[in-house]
């Protein structure tokens, strides 16, 4: 299975190519550029560098959120367009799952935390089962203090939302560990690996069913409600 994976839920967007679950190539950028300005250029260059043609792809995987509303829309629209044109399935991969999966074999629960607007963070808790990261919480959007209050030691935290929670984590003492900053954002390659597992289990969906996981209303929706 030749798979293209897209990650646009965070600032560090990118793409990866996998062949039967084996990583062939990956491109990531952690800079302030709109994903719509760069995503297809990244995909085109990655395909070219790996000697693949888009028509050889068998499936897509895309990070569906939670995360940046604009980034999620760009990723979903790109995945839909490619899947429809190539007549292939899409594997929807929750972003927090992909973030937690960058720490396999963890010897303590792992809390994946992503920054969100309106003084909130997105978070969920995971535990390594020996084969995969099993999610133990729902996907949540919470103020940092509430997210931190849910945690018990020992625990490993990772993600770009950890900074917002840090002032509230002191009570965990030595039972708190922070993952290396290299794990602060999801990896397109991990999105691809999780997507490959979803597809292998028959969980792929047609392009028209693909929808982002937002968790909360957008700023525009909140303004409209207030009005």
Buried (B, 14 or more C-beta within 10 A) or exposed (E): EBBBBBBBBBBBBBBBBBBEBEBBBBBBEEEEEEBBEBBBEBBEBBBEEBEBEEEEBBBBBBBBBBBBBEBBBBBBBBBBEBBEEBEBBBBBBBBBBBBBBBBBEBEBBBBBBBBBEEEBBBBBBBBBEEEBBEBEBEBBBBBBEBBBBEBEBBBBBBBBBBBBBBEBBEEBEEBBBBBEEEBBBBBBBBBBBBBBBBBEEEEBBEBEEBEBBBBBEEEEEEEEEEE
